[in-house]
Amino acid sequence: MYIRKILVAVALLGVVVGGLFVYRFYDVFFSPNTNFNNKEAYILIPSEASFDDVVGQLTPLLKNVDHFVTTAKKKGYDKNVKGGKYAIRKEMNSNDMINTLRVNNIPIRLSFNNQETLPKLAGRIATQIEADSTALAEAFQDTDFMKDNDLSKATMLSIFIPNSYELFWNTSAEKFRDRMLEESDRFWNESRLEKAKALGLNEEEVITLASIVHKETAKVEERPRVAGVYLNRIQRGIPLQADPTVIYTIREKAGDFDKEIKRVLYKDLKIDSPYNTYLYKGLPPGPIAMPDISAIDAVLNAEKHDYLYFVADVQRFGYHKFAKTLAQHNRNKQEYKRWIDKKKIFR
């Protein structure tokens, strides 16, 4: 009888201990372990982050840090940290957090528009992904990459098509650059390539002309007509005489692409640079900025007309007056000059 009581007591004790173990196990692994009110919280884990770095980021979001650490070590996550962007949902338990951090790297939507130089582009991209602007600038100017893809420092900007792209936050500088080349290849589909060929231009030349068109007018509906003027000039062997290329040479000479220039002066037209289309016929060596898609397609679908000249329209700001003859253009130009003198815009 006494032995039976002992056995029962031991059994009960075992049940209690087992129950405590099960409760402890459940509490550590499966009890809600978040400490924030929003539906989700996001963390960015750098590619070279340690487990301690991850714990440091998560600590403000957790009810019990020890539960998370214990779970992570039991599941081997502490030895296999992966970089990326991750979402921690409210009321998520430690087990689900570890599973999320293992496989649920969330893509981001990265976007960029009309950056004027590769360093500016690098700075814009660096605000959206892990890679910093220095690493991006170096990747953009890698001479081996340029050589392998028939690019140069002058034409490198042409592979970046302004748009929104889905990729991972922890994308490296080199992988971002390579992805943009792939996107550029996709952009240049059969239809666009055929149109470029019909104009006698390759992809980089279309982008270069589009960059001038983009700078000349912000009015999307006017861009095909402006593009038509420049194509007429190219076909007739007339210098483009595009003021945006002169502004580019002024900024390049000053080493300051943020320099504000409101008026091109006659002396500026004499600056010796292959980008100065008043001195040199044809297109400059590469784009003077990053044109958007509407400017690129404006070149590929340029309006067919006999215009050779245009100047800003002082009656319809943002638009231009077009002319077929130099005499007509000079009349339009004088109207513009009187207006700009009246406004006392000297530089």
C-alpha atoms as one frame of an Amber mdcrd trajectory, in Angstrom:
protein
   0.000   0.000   0.000   2.810   2.340   0.982   4.753   1.510  -2.186   1.668
   2.175  -4.273   1.343   5.629  -2.731   4.961   6.343  -3.520   4.501   5.241
  -7.127   1.374   7.352  -7.476   3.163  10.346  -5.985   6.104   9.861  -8.349
   3.738   9.523 -11.267   1.879  12.672 -10.269   5.155  14.476  -9.831   6.187
  13.310 -13.276   2.941  14.586 -14.729   3.444  17.943 -13.009   7.055  18.199
 -14.143   6.081  17.106 -17.631   3.267  19.581 -17.656   5.611  22.338 -16.547
   8.059  21.354 -19.266   5.356  21.352 -21.901   4.078  24.700 -20.649   7.591
  26.115 -20.624   8.244  24.771 -24.116   4.965  26.191 -25.417   5.537  29.517
 -23.678   9.031  29.935 -25.150   8.231  28.816 -28.691   4.559  29.527 -29.268
   3.300  32.292 -26.976   2.854  35.723 -28.611   6.122  37.588 -28.207   5.694
  41.031 -29.724   5.572  44.372 -27.970   4.145  46.899 -30.451   0.682  48.117
 -31.444   0.911  48.344 -35.245  -0.147  45.414 -37.412   3.444  44.918 -38.582
   6.940  46.136 -37.833   9.747  45.957 -40.378  13.423  45.322 -39.815  16.349
  45.628 -42.229  19.097  43.085 -41.649  22.412  43.938 -43.361  24.106  41.180
 -45.350  27.005  40.907 -42.884  24.863  41.169 -39.743  25.572  38.903 -36.776
  22.935  37.226 -34.629  23.610  39.816 -31.930  22.859  42.540 -34.497  19.486
  40.930 -35.223  18.701  40.641 -31.506  19.633  44.303 -31.071  17.184  45.341
 -33.790  14.399  43.139 -32.455  14.762  43.926 -28.760  12.405  46.965 -28.805
   9.796  44.832 -30.588   9.845  41.832 -28.231   8.091  41.043 -24.964  10.706
  38.487 -23.989  14.122  38.624 -25.649  15.285  35.407 -23.934  12.425  33.451
 -25.493  13.436  34.655 -28.944  17.113  33.876 -28.365  16.343  30.388 -27.024
  14.106  29.613 -29.992  16.656  30.931 -32.470  19.434  28.778 -31.035  17.270
  25.667 -30.902  16.403  26.149 -34.592  19.989  27.011 -35.594  19.118  30.514
 -36.817  21.905  32.082 -34.742  24.397  30.382 -37.086  22.529  31.207 -40.301
  21.489  34.873 -40.297  20.252  36.155 -43.667  20.141  39.771 -44.778  17.010
  41.422 -46.093  13.796  43.212 -45.183  11.412  41.296 -42.939   7.951  41.896
 -41.505   7.188  40.963 -37.901   3.438  40.752 -37.359   1.698  41.743 -34.149
   1.166  38.787 -31.766   3.698  36.665 -33.707   5.439  33.998 -31.606   9.171
  33.355 -31.523   8.939  30.230 -33.671   7.087  32.074 -36.434   9.546  34.961
 -36.211  12.472  32.631 -36.840  10.666  30.989 -39.752   9.994  34.456 -41.202
  13.603  35.566 -40.804  14.759  32.418 -42.576  12.729  32.616 -45.788  10.453
  35.666 -46.039  12.780  38.360 -47.382  10.298  40.998 -48.641  10.903  42.625
 -52.053  10.873  46.421 -52.153   9.731  48.803 -54.904  12.733  50.849 -55.949
  12.293  53.857 -58.207  14.412  56.572 -59.772  13.766  59.275 -62.313  15.850
  61.771 -64.240  19.217  61.682 -62.526  21.785  63.773 -64.385  24.984  61.887
 -63.525  26.080  58.461 -62.341  27.107  59.798 -58.883  23.666  61.376 -58.472
  22.045  58.110 -59.474  24.214  56.263 -56.947  23.076  58.647 -54.224  19.413
  58.165 -55.144  19.645  54.362 -55.168  21.614  54.276 -51.902  18.581  55.697
 -50.059  16.549  52.652 -51.083  18.811  49.588 -50.825  21.603  48.349 -48.590
  24.471  49.220 -50.948  25.973  52.637 -50.220  26.601  55.366 -52.796  30.356
  54.676 -52.955  29.876  50.998 -53.800  27.198  51.871 -56.348  29.326  54.559
 -58.014  32.223  52.108 -58.284  29.960  49.436 -59.804  28.566  51.946 -62.300
  32.061  52.915 -63.417  33.606  49.450 -63.525  35.743  49.404 -66.669  35.503
  45.622 -67.114  31.707  45.790 -67.035  31.754  48.608 -69.587  34.128  46.746
 -71.872  32.116  43.526 -71.692  28.930  45.386 -72.646  30.292  47.812 -75.268
  29.755  50.801 -72.991  31.880  53.788 -71.992  31.840  56.383 -69.254  29.942
  58.631 -71.651  27.255  56.055 -72.496  26.968  54.163 -69.190  24.012  56.279
 -68.055  22.032  54.997 -71.040  21.371  51.561 -69.469  19.332  53.032 -66.622
  15.694  53.371 -67.667  13.737  55.512 -65.150  10.969  53.385 -63.673   9.937
  51.399 -60.596  11.508  47.989 -60.067  10.916  45.178 -57.593  14.025  43.769
 -55.940  15.382  42.885 -52.509  16.656  45.537 -50.109  19.944  43.659 -49.631
  20.737  43.671 -53.382  24.439  44.421 -53.864  25.731  47.291 -55.988  26.928
  44.902 -58.692  23.670  42.953 -58.749  21.680  46.174 -58.999  23.795  47.329
 -61.940  23.442  43.950 -63.658  19.685  43.975 -63.069  19.420  47.401 -64.704
  21.253  46.091 -67.759  18.727  43.246 -67.964  15.859  45.725 -67.648  17.403
  47.852 -70.394  17.616  44.806 -72.670  13.936  44.108 -71.978  13.021  47.733
 -72.650  14.677  47.557 -76.063  12.155  45.151 -77.501  11.875  44.301 -81.176
   9.517  47.177 -81.893  11.784  49.827 -80.359  14.871  48.371 -82.017  13.186
  48.456 -85.430  12.178  52.089 -84.939  15.713  53.038 -83.883  17.142  51.272
 -86.936  14.725  53.133 -89.203  16.112  56.397 -87.797  19.690  55.255 -88.374
  20.409  55.269 -84.632  21.468  52.657 -82.096  20.080  52.404 -78.561  22.697
  54.670 -76.962  22.193  57.303 -79.657  18.427  57.269 -79.143  18.957  57.739
 -75.398  21.420  60.568 -76.055  18.988  62.412 -78.323  16.143  61.718 -75.887
  18.164  63.324 -73.088  18.345  66.536 -75.123  14.634  66.381 -75.958  13.848
  65.774 -72.294  15.843  68.855 -71.263  14.341  71.031 -74.001  10.719  70.574
 -72.994   8.788  69.253 -70.027   5.645  69.075 -72.150   5.286  65.407 -73.051
   2.938  66.160 -75.948   5.529  68.485 -77.513   8.464  66.093 -77.333   7.803
  64.225 -80.627   7.863  67.559 -82.479  11.116  68.653 -80.803  12.618  65.253
 -81.591  11.551  65.731 -85.218  13.482  69.028 -85.404  16.687  67.404 -84.226
  16.291  64.423 -86.535  15.770  66.815 -89.451  18.997  68.571 -88.537  20.928
  65.316 -88.235  19.666  64.123 -91.605  20.632  67.416 -93.259  24.030  67.655
 -91.589  23.091  70.775 -89.615  24.533  71.143 -86.082  21.914  70.472 -83.435
  22.659  73.765 -81.665  20.892  72.551 -78.547  21.173  74.859 -75.558  20.918
  71.980 -73.024  24.189  70.577 -74.370  25.852  73.950 -73.801  24.511  74.057
 -70.252  25.985  70.591 -69.773  29.416  71.795 -70.954  29.275  74.780 -68.578
  28.482  72.531 -65.642  31.048  69.937 -66.687  33.733  72.615 -66.966  32.778
  73.980 -63.528  32.652  70.477 -62.046  29.247  71.375 -60.635  26.166  69.741
 -62.128  23.942  71.626 -59.687  25.051  74.996 -61.055  21.977  77.058 -61.955
  21.991  78.510 -65.457  18.964  80.491 -66.594  20.402  81.897 -69.805  22.945
  80.689 -72.343  25.267  83.496 -73.481  26.998  83.841 -76.841  30.390  83.286
 -75.206  29.143  79.918 -73.908  28.621  78.711 -77.457  32.386  78.748 -77.960
  33.266  76.369 -75.121  35.311  73.601 -76.708  33.690  70.332 -75.700  32.396
  67.357 -77.714  29.116  67.969 -75.873  28.789  71.459 -77.351  26.465  70.903
 -80.295  27.022  74.462 -81.524  30.649  73.564 -82.287  30.314  69.904 -83.242
  27.826  68.308 -85.616  25.825  65.252 -84.721  25.085  63.849 -81.314  27.298
  64.358 -78.258  29.294  61.341 -76.957  26.531  60.285 -74.590  23.390  61.414
 -72.774  23.517  64.753 -70.966  21.017  63.428 -68.412  18.765  60.446 -67.875
  15.695  60.843 -70.119  12.386  59.396 -69.063  10.501  56.865 -71.164   8.253
  59.501 -72.747  11.319  61.288 -74.145  12.806  58.039 -75.474   9.554  57.080
 -77.163   9.225  60.639 -78.489  12.446  60.108 -80.434  11.377  56.680 -81.650
   7.981  58.096 -82.699   9.156  61.542 -83.758   6.769  63.794 -85.609   7.493
  64.066 -89.316   7.599  67.730 -90.400   9.850  70.331 -92.043  10.722  72.355
 -88.935  14.409  73.082 -88.355  14.218  75.617 -85.543  12.356  76.331 -82.316
  12.499  78.807 -79.468  10.576  79.272 -76.216   7.069  80.670 -76.676   6.642
  83.664 -74.354   2.861  83.557 -74.849   2.526  79.884 -73.861   5.103  79.235
 -71.194   6.601  75.763 -71.323   5.904  75.439 -75.040   7.901  76.487 -78.106
   7.443  78.261 -81.416   8.657  76.224 -84.379   9.995  77.532 -87.680  10.898
  76.086 -91.071  13.129  78.987 -92.159  15.898  80.917 -90.458  14.110  84.215
 -91.141  11.003  83.041 -89.352  13.080  81.646 -86.502  14.954  84.920 -86.081
  11.657  86.768 -85.667  10.579  84.298 -83.006  13.971  84.519 -81.386  13.844
  88.327 -81.184  10.498  88.141 -79.415  12.011  85.760 -76.883  15.137  87.906
 -76.465  13.055  91.031 -75.772  11.090  89.127 -73.148  14.174  87.706 -71.404
  15.899  91.136 -71.437  12.789  92.697 -69.941  12.882  90.114 -67.162  16.562
  91.008 -66.593  17.677  87.399 -66.817  21.397  87.703 -67.556  22.663  84.325
 -66.337
